[in-house]
Amino acid sequence: MSFKDTYIQYGVPSEMAEYYSELGISVSTFKSTSNKHLIEKYKISKENVVFIKECLKREAIDESIIQSLLENNRYTCCLCKGEKGDGFIIHHIVEYSITQDNSYSNLAVLCPNDHDICHRKGFSLTNSITEKQLRAAKRSWEKQVKYEDSKLAKKAPFRIKKSNLKDIQPFKELKSYSESDEDFYFGRTSEIEKIEFSLSKYKILGLFGESGTGKTSIINAGIIPLLKRKGFIIVSIRCLDEPISRIRYELFKVLKEIKEFNSLIDELIIEDSFHRLLIKLNSFLQQFKFNLLICIDQFEELFTRARVEEREKLAKGIIECIASTSIIGKLSFLLSLREDYIGELWDWSHKYNLEDAWIHQYRLKRLEKDVAIEVVTRPLSLLGISFDKGFVDKIIEELMIIGDGQIYPPYLQIVCSELFEQFRSQKLSDKQDVVFDSKLVNDSLSVEAIIGDYLSESMLINLTQEEKILAHGILDLLTGSEGLRAFLRIEDISRYLSISEESALHIIGHLVQKKIVHPVVENDTITGYELVHDFLSKRFFEKLGDESKKTKTVLDIFRKAFREWKQHLVLASKDRLDIFYHNYNQLSLNHEEWEFIIKSSFSVYWYFENKWINKLQFSILRDICLELIKDSDDRIVENAIRTLCKNNDITNTPLLIGIIESTEYSDVVKEVAINQFAFYLVDIRILETLKKVIKTAKNYKLRKSAIYAFGKNVKELQSLDDKIIDTEIKVVLEALNDSITNVRKEAATVLSVFLVSKLSLMPLLDRLKIETSVNSRKAIVTALVNMYRKNIGKKPIFDTLMKIINDKSEDYRVVQEAKSIASE
């Protein structure tokens, strides 16, 4: 159901409903948005905001009741019969606030003028038109409509009149036909029958054709209405990047309307696994003898937008559907995709043993001449519009020249839409006997000129020069690589163009009105915008230079990668990051996208080779790193710590102390935090934490790193306190007796390099007497040599070193270190 129809269910006037629909404001958005925001952002008057909010407090009128009421009243006021205006309101005959009655008998179709007469200021009824009078007018008008429709049915299903002509357009330009357009959809009868036959025979069918042949239209206005009349349950979705969640949402929505499933719907909802869901669904369909068809349109998006895991899950689910042998009560799939993705379909179907998706296919082709003539003339005849057959033939012949002997549907629709607009304009200007013929256009105006005009600046008419520049920018953003459409949120568009969202919405609104751009709606909410057809994207892409095409490709790769991270937490690979790096100026990254890039780079690059961290202002980089400190991936946390400390900023000390003392971080991460004080940071506040690690850490690597960092900090702090070495040295002296050789060696090294003190003389000599590790002995000797050179304990050190030199059993490496003093 469209946004406009949903508003009408709440009694909102049709013209208001249409306006808010064009703005892209759904009912749920209107309800949840503050009055102030609606007034400031969308420029809606305060009175209208209050009025609509009051309407939306009601229970929505049932869709089927609305449809019946409007059809039975010809969408026209039952009091004035359309004389006072074309708009309408669903009016409660007896106040809703009194009865809460949304039944057909309590509703009437009124124009805004007569609705005002029925209401005094506010919402209470007056006596100017009584309940009895209104009911009588409704009965009388519905009787008249029924009588006139029965007469018209013998001639044509529609009657053109000035009051409803502006709402009729049987041709679609570049939009697809919808299910409600079935009456105007002609020319594909043979294809519909063949597809319907294949679906009755097979459980999976691939519908393919070049972009623009009308795959979406034949599904919406041909296949779906036909199968619904045959009792099929239809679940129709666009693939996008998460087809499974979209199938689930639409499936449950459809099944809730079927009474046989009322008691079973919860059993289906709780099934997390897609293939188990379809197994259970299959059993219910067989039980009730229902046939259900799942249509997935634009199936190529499974290969361009969806993750590998999504493809695998969908394949497993479809396999379950094929495995069933039931004929009555079966589940089938119709997969529609562009023919340039047949190769991807082949690979996918063979990878997951889904050969049926490849074997059972139907190719939709361009239109032949006789079919194209039917596409043009049948809607006109249906509407009772006279046409010149020679003029129609001329249109088709020109289109055949352009299309190399066949007619390309988008071109046909563009031309016929423009001609019908001219017909409508002349009809509305009170011209009599207007015919669909050559008089609608200048003699010199060709079919090719109409198409060229549609794709030129004329689409931007009524925009200022500045707005035209912005419109071109938006169209460029929505043109993807290789002629595919790009999908963007309004906030992304405004950011890329450096304009406000309000300005972006204004331009988007114009492009939507011109049927160049349309909103993408998911779960009744507008999530973004895209070009109405790949045909447009392809034409725009062809006009780009080689460098621009390359940039488009990079942008598309980035958007896909970013979307995968947002939805599935998949980080970018090293290859992708390298591509992004060389084109990052074109990416125009926001904070969230930078977080994705930095996090990805932390996961694949070594710190010293990560060029991305130099591309971002450090204050922003710091904020991102502070978030990444909380990540579950140790490598990401390690690199976040290193990046935070690269500027020797001791404001990070409390954070690092928290990490070192925390039980939530791994020892690997804690070691990196400690090492920041070994190489970058000097801060007296870290000493107590390092002492604790040296004394109590179970992991010897932490003790070893802490000893070095401790010695380095104490040495650096000596300029502020000349007694600090003697004050703090005890913990390192105790480490000389650690159970791990590497820790003892590190303690000796620190006493040699950083903490040279007479207090270490006896502990070093005592440890040397019992030390068995060559590396530790060598480190102790080095420490003693350095003390000797600083005139600390020269005699006992000299005597000890001479014993080592003369000891034939001593390792040559230790002896060599001791001889360095003898040479002096």
N, C-alpha and C positions, 0 to 999 in steps of 0.2 A: 504494500500500500504506500502511495506517495505521501510526502509531508503534507501536501495540500488536502488530500482526502482525510488524513488523520485529524487535522484542525477542524474540518467540517463536521467530523463525528462529535465534536464538543460544542457545536453550535456557533463556531466562528464564521463570520461572513465570508463568502467565497473569494471576494476580491482581496480581503486581508489574508486569507489562507494562501492564495496564490503569491502574494507579495512576500510573506514570510518564507514560503517554500523557495522562492527565487533567491532570497537571502541565505538560504541553507540552514535556517533555524528549525530544528525539529521540535515537536511538542515537549519531549523530555528536556531539551535544552532550554526552552522558554520557561518551563516550570522551575528548573534548577538555577536559572540565572537571575541575579538580583535586578530589581527595577532600575536601579541607577545604571547598571552595566548595559541593560537593554536600551535605555534612553541615550546613553553616551556613545556606545559602540555602533548601534544599529539605527540611531536617529529616529526611534519610535517615540511618538508623543506619549506623555505621561498618562493621558486619558485612555489611549489605546492599550498601553501596558496593563493598567488596572482592569480594563474591560476584558482583555484576553485572559488575564490571570483568574478572574471570576469565572469565565467560561470553563477553564481547564480544571476547576475544582469539581466539576460534575463528573459523573460516570459517562464514559464514552458510549455513544449510540452504536449499536451493532452494525457492522459493515453491510450485512445483507439487507437490513432495514433501510439504511441510507440509500443503497443502490436502488431498491424497489421504489422508494418514495420519489427519488429524483427522476427515475425513468417514467414512472406513472404520471409525474407532473411536468415532464419534458424540461427539467432543470429550470422551470419558470414559475414565477409567483402566481399562486392560485387566485389572488385578488385582482391584480392589474393585468394579468396575462402577458407580462413582459413589456407593457407600455411605458413603465417608469424606469426601466433599466434592465441590464443583462445579469447583474449579480444576484445572488440568492443567499438566504440564511435558513438553516433548519430551525424552525420555531416550535416551542412547546405550547400547545393550545391551552392547557391548564398548567400554570406555573410549575417549573421543575422543583423549585424550593418547597412546594407544597406536597407534590406527589412522588417526586423522583421517578416519574413514569417516562421511559424512553421507548415505549411501544409505538408501533406504526399508527395506531388510532389517535395518539396524543401529539402527533407531529404534523407540521404543515410547511410547505415551501413558500417563503415570502421574499420579496425584494427588500433592500435596505429601507426604502421609503415607507412601505407598508408596515415593515417591522417596527419602525419608529412610531407609527400611528398606534400600533398595538401596545406600545410601552410609553408610559410617561417617564419623566426624568428618573433614572435609576433602572430598576429591573421589575417593577410591579405592573400588572396589567391595568389598563383603564377600561372604561365602559364604552369607548368610542366604537370598538368592534367587539361584539359579544362573542362568547364561546360558540353559541349556536350559529351565529352568522358565519364564523370562520369555518366551522365544520361543514356547513352547507356549501360554502364557496369551494372548499376542498373537494367535496363529492362531485359537485357540478363540473369542476375543471378536469378532474380525473376521468369523468365519464366522457367529456368532450375529447380529451386526448386519446382515449381508447378508441372512440369512434373514428377520429381522423387518422389514427395510425392504421386501423383496419382497412381504411380506404387506400391509404398510401402504400400498404403492403402489396396491393395489386399492381402498383406502378413501380415504385422504388422504395427501398427501406428508409431513405432519408429525404427530407424536403429542405432545400436551401432557403433560408429567409434571412433577412438583414440582422435579426436579433441573435442568430446563432452562427452566422457565417464566420465571424472572427475566431471562433473556437475550433474550426475545422481545418485540418491540413492532412490530406491523405498521403502525402509524400514526405519522406523523412530526412532529406538532405543526407547528412552522414550519421544520423542516429539509427539505431536498430529498431525494427518493429518490436512492439511488446505484445503481450498476450491480449491486451485490450484493443490492439490494432488488427485483430484477425479479420474483421469485415473488409478492411482495405488491402489485405495482403493477397496478391494474385501472382500467377505465373509459375508457381512451383508445385502445382498439383501432382505432376508425375513424380517428382523427387520426393514429395511428402509420402506418397503411397509406397514407394520403394523403400524408403527409410523405415516406415511403419512395418512393412513386411519383414525387413531384416530384424527389427527389434522383436517381432513376434517369434522369430526363428532362433535368434541368438541372444545370449545374455550380456554380451558386450559388443558395442559397435563403435568404430572410429569414424567420425565425420570430419573430413578435411577438405581444404580448398585454399586458394590463394586469399590473401587479405582483401576483403571487400566483396567477396562473392555472396555474402549474406548468410553465413552459418548461424550467427546469433538470431537473425530474423526468422529463419526457417524453423529453428527450435522454438522460439517464443510464440510466433503467430501461426505456425503450421503444425509442428509435431505435438507440442504440449496441449493445445485445445483439442486436437483430434483424439489423443490418448485419454484425456480427461473425460471426453464424451463416452469413451469405451470403458470407463470405470477405473482407469489407472490412478494410483496415487503418484504425484509428481513432486520430486525434490530437485529444484533447479538452482545451481549456484555458479558463480564465477570462481575459477580456480584460485587466483591470487597466490599468496605464499603459504597459507595454512588451509588447504582444501578440507582436511579431515575435521577441523573444528567448525568450519563453515557448513559441512554436511551435517554434522551433529546438531548444530543450532537450527538449521532449516528443517531437518528431519523431525526433531521434537516439536517444533512449531507447527508443522503440518499434521503430525499424528495426534496432537492435542485436540484437533478439530474433528477427529473421527471417534465416535462413541465406543467402537469396539476396542480401542486402544486406551480408553480412559483408565482402566484398572491395571494396565500393563506398562504404561509409560515410565513409571518409576524404575521398573526392572531394567529398562533400556538405559535410562539416564545414569545409573550407578555403574555401568560397564565402562571401565577406563580403556580397555583394549579395543581398538577399532574393529579388528577382525572378529573378536568375540561378540561385539555389538551386532555385527552383520549376521553372525550365525544365529543369534537369538531372534533378530528381526526376521530372518528367513523362516524360522519355525513359526512365528506369529502370522506371517503372510500366508503360509501354507494352511495354518489352522483356520484362518478366516477367508481363504481363497481370494486374497487381494493380490494384484500385481502392482509393483512399485518400481518406478524408473528414477534413477539418479542421473541427472544431466550435469555434466561438468563442462562449462563453456570456457573458452580460451585456455585449453588444457596445456598449451605450450608454456604457460606460467609455471607449471610443475617443474620444468627444466630451467627456466630463467629466474625464478623467484624462490621456489621452495627448496628446503634443505634435503640432503640425501636421505636422512632418516624419515622425512615426511613421504618421500617417494616410495620408500620400502614399506612403510606402514600401509599406504594406500594400496600398493600392489598386493600385499597379504590379504587385505580386506576384499579386494576384487576377486582374488583366487577363491575365497570362500563362497562368493556369489556364484562363480562358475561351477564350483564343485557340486552344487545342488542339482538334482535331476528333476525337480518339480516343474511342471508345465503351467498348471493353474496355481497361482499363489507364488509368483517368482519375483526375484529381485534382479533388475537389469541395470546396466550402465551405458550411457551415451557420452562419449568423449569427443569434444569438438576442438580442433586445433588447426593452425595455419599449416599449409602443406610444406613450407620450408623447415618445419620441425618434425617431418616424418622420420628423419634419421634418428633423432633423439627418441621418438616413440619406439622405433625398431630396437634400439639399444636397451631401453627400459623394459620392453615387453619380453625380450629374450633373457635379460639378466634375471628376471623374476618369474620365468616360465609362464608368461602371459601372452603366448602366441596368438590367442584369440583377438587380442587388441590390435594385432597387426593383420591377421588374416581377414577378419570381418570388417570391411571398411566401405565407406561410400564417399566418392569425390564429388563435391559441388562445383559446378563449372560456371563460367560467365553465361550471360543470357543470349539465346538465339533471337533472331529478328521477330518471329511470330510471338514468342513468349514476352519479349520486351514491349510489343504493341499491347499485349494483354495487361501488362503491368501499368501502362499509362491509361488505357481506355476504360478498363473495368471499374476502377474507382470513380472515374468521371461519370460513367453511366449510372453507377450506384447512387450518386449524388444528384442525378437528374441534370447534369451539365452537358450541354451540346458541345460537340467538338468537330473540328475539320479533320477528317481521316488523312487527307493529303498532307496536312501540316504535321500530324503525328508521324506519318511515314518519313517525312523529311528529317524530323528530329532523330528518328531511329537510324536512318541512313548515315547521317553525319556522325552519330555515335559509333556506328560500325566502322567507319573510316578511321576514327581515333583509336578504336579497339582492335584493329586488324581483323575485321570480319565478325567479331562478337561484341556484345555490349557489356561494358563494365558497370555493374550496378551502382556504385557511388556516383559516377558521372550522370547516369540516368536520373537518379534521385535529386541531385543538385539542380539539374536543368528543369525537371518537372516541378520541384519545389518553388523555384524562382518564377516559373510561368504561372503557377497556381497563385502565388502572391500577387502577381500582376492582375490575374483574373479577379481575385478577392478585392483588390483595391478599386478596380473599375466597378465591380458590383456594388460595393459599399458607397460609391460616389453617386449612386442613383441612376447609373447608366442602365438602359433597358437592353434586353436581348444580347447580353455579353456571351460570346462564344469562345471556347478554348481554341484559338486559331492564331494565325500569323499577326493579327492586329494587336496582340498582346505585347509585341516587341517591335523595335525598329526593323525595317527591312534589312539593314546592314548588319544587324546583330546576329552572329552565328552561335551555334551550340558551343563551339570551342571558346568563344568570347565570354559566354555566360559562366563556363567552368573557370576560365582564367580570372574573371572578375571576382568570383566567389573566393578564390585562393589568393587574392591580392589585397590591396589596402582597403577595399570596400568592406572587408570584415571589421575594420576598425573605424568605420564612419561614425561620426558624432563624438569622437574622442578628441581631446586637445592634442597638440603635438607632443607635449610631455607625456601624456597618457598613452599615446601611440608607442612611444619609445619603451615605456614600461610594459605595454601589452606584448610588444615584440620580445622583450626580455622574458616574460612569462611563457610565451609560446616556445622560446628557445629552451627554457628550463624543462618544459614538459615534452620536448622532443628527445627521445632516447637514442642510443646507438643502434645502428642497423635498422632504423625505421621502426623500432619498438617504442611504444608510449612510455613515458616516465611518470611515476606517481609521486606527488609531493604534497606535504601538509601545508596549510596556509602559513604557519610560522616559518617553515623552511623557505617558502617563496619570498616572504617579506625579508628574511635574513639575507638570502642570496642577492636580492635587489637593493638591500639597505633602505627599505621603506617600511612604513607602519603596516600592521595587519589590516587596519581600516582601509588604507589606500590599496593594498593588494586585493582585498575583498571587493572593492569598487571596480577594479579592472576585471577581476575574475567574474563578477556579476555580469559585466558587459559581454565577455566572451561566452559565458553560459547562455545568455540571452540570444547570442548570435549562433548558438549551437556548434561552437568550435571546441569548447571545453565543457566537461560535465563533472559533477561531484561523484566521488566513490563513496557509497553508503554501505556500512557494515553494521549489522545488528541495529538498524534504524538510526544510525548516527553517521554524519558525514565525517570521514576520516581524512579526506584529502581530495585532490583534483587531478585530472588527466585529460588529454585530448580525446575527443569523442570517438576517434577511430584511428587505427594504425595507418590507414591511408594518408591521413593528414601528417602524421609523424614521418612517414616515408617521404612525402613530398617536401616537407621542411628540411629533413636530413639531407636530401639530395642537393639542396642549395648550399650546403655548408662546404667550406674548403677542407683540405686534408688535415690541417692542424686542428681545426674546430671539430672535425669528426673524431680525431684521436682523443681530444679533450672530453668529448661526449662519452666515449668508450670508458675512459678512466673514471668519469663521474658515475656512470652506471655501475661499474665494478665496485666503487666505493659505497654507493647507496645500498647495493645488495649486501655488501659485507657488514655495513653498519646495521642494516635491518636484521641480519642474522644474529648479530650480537645482542640487539635489543630484545629479540624474541627468544633466542635460544642460547645466549651467552657464548656464542662461538667467536673467538678472537681471530684477527686477520693473520694470515701466514706471512712469513718473511718475504716471499716473492711479491705478495700484494703490497706490503708496506714499502718495499723498494719502488714499486710503480707509483704509489701515492706520493712518496717523498719527492720524486722528480716532477710532480705536478701539483704540489700542495698549494701553490698560489691560486689555482683554479678551484680548489675545494671549498674555500671560504668556511672554515670549520667553526662551529659553535662550541661551547664549553663541553657539552655531552659528547660531541664527536671527537674533540681533543682527548677526552677521557678514554674513549675507545682506542684511539691511536696510541696514546701513551701506554695504556695497559697492554695492548697488543705488542708494542715494542719491548716492554719489560719482559714479556713472556718468551721472546725469540732472540733478542740481541744480548750480547754481553754488554755490561755497562759502558766500557770504554769505546765500543763501536756504535753506540746508540746515538745517531745524529739528530733524532727527533727532539731530544730534550733541549737542544740549542735553538730550536725554531719557535719556542714559546716563551712569552714573558714569564720570568721566574715566579712572580706572585701567583699567576694562574697555575703554573706548573706545581708550585708548592701546594695549592689547594687540592689539586688532583692527587698528588702523592699522599697527602694526609688521608684522603679517602681510600687509596689503594693499600695503605698500611693495614687496613682491616681485611684485606682479601685472603682467601683460603689457599691461594697458590704461593708457596714459599718464594719462588723465584721472583714473582711480581713484588712481593713485600720487600725482598732483599734490595731490588733495584730502586724501589720507592725510597728506602732508607738511604741508599747511596746518593740518590739525586737530591734528597732534602739536605744532605750534609755537604754537598759539593762546594758551597760558599763559606764553609767553616763557621756556620751560624750556631752559636751555643744556645740560642733560644730553643733548639731541638733537644737539649739535654733532658728536660723532664719527660719528653716523649720517649726517648731512648731508654731512660731509666725504667719507665713503665714497661717497655717491651722486655728488657733484660730480666726484670723481676716478675713478670707475668707467667702464669702457668698455661696460658692459651697459645703462646708462640712456640715454635719448634726450636731446638738447640741450634739448628742451622741459621735461623733468623736471628737468634740472640747473639750468635758469634759475629754476624755482620754488624749488628748494633754496637757490640763491644769494639769492633775494629775501627769504627768511626773515631774513637778516642785514641786509637793507636796511630792514625794517619792524618786526621783532619781537625778534631776538636780537642781543646784543652779547657777543662772546667773542674774546679775544685769540688763541685757538687757530685761528681761521678765517683769519687774515691771510695766512699763508704760502700757503694753498690759493687764496685770491683773487688773490694776486700771480701765482701760476702761471697762473691762468685769463687774467688781463689780458695776460700776456706770450705765452702759447702757444695759447690757444683759437682754432680756425679759424672758429668761428661768432661773428660780430661782436656778436650779441645777448647772448651769454655774457660777452664782454669788457665791453660797456656795463653790464650788470647788476652785474658784479663790481666795476667802478670805483665805482659808486654805493654798493654794500654796503661796500666797503673804506673809502671816505671816511667813511661814517656810523659805522662801528665805530671807526676811528681817532679821530674827533672825540669819541665817547662815552668812549673809554678815556683821553682827555686828563686827566680828573679823577684818574686813577691815576698818570699819567706825563706831566708837563707838556712833556716834550721829544719825545713820540712822533710829533707831526706832522712835525717836521723830520727825524726818523729814518726815517719810512715814506713821505714824500712823493714820493720819486724815481720810483716805479713809475707814479704818476699823471702826473708831468711827462713821462715818456717816452710816455705814451698820448696827449699833445697832438699827437704826430706820427704817430698811427695812420692807416692808409690809408682808413679808413671815417669819413665825416663825422660820423655819429651818435656814434661812439666819441669823437672829438675834442671834440665839443660836450659830451658827458657829463663828460669829464675837466676841461674848463674850468668847468663848472657845479660840480663837486665842489670844485675849487680856490677857487671863489667862495663856496660855502656852508659847506663843512666844513673845508677845509684851507687857511685863509688864512695865508700864510707869506711872508717876504721871499725865501725860496728859489725861489718861483715867479715872481718879478718878471721876470727876464730870459727864462726859457723862454716866458712868456706874450707878452712884447714881441716876441721873435724869431718866435714862431708867427704873430703878428698880421701881420707884414710879408709873409708868404707865403700866409696863409690866404685862400682864394677863396670858401669857403662862407659865405653870409650868416648862417646859424644859428650856425655856429662862431664867426664874427667877433663876432656879438652877444654870445655867451656869454663870449668872452675879454674884451670890453669890460666886461661886467658884473663879471667877476672883478677887473679893474683898478680899477673904480670902488669896489668893496668894500675893496680894499687901500688905496686913496687915503684912504678914510674912516677907516681904522685907522692912518693916518700911516705907511704903508709905501711908500717910493719916490714921494713926492708929486710932485717936480719932473718926473722922466722920464714919469710917468703923465699929469700935466697937459699936458705938451707933446704927447704922443702923442694924447690925446683932442682937443686943439684942432686938430691937423692933420686928424683925422677929421671934425670939425665943419665945417672950411673946405674939405674935399675935395668938389667938386661931383659927382664920379663915385661917391661912397660911397652905399650903399643907405640909404634914409631910416630904416629900422628900427635900423640900427647907429648912425646919426647921433643919432637920438632917445635911444638909450641913453647915448651919450657926453655929450649936453647936460645930463643929470641932474647931472653934476659941475659944469658951468659955472654952473648956477643957484645953486650953493653958494658 
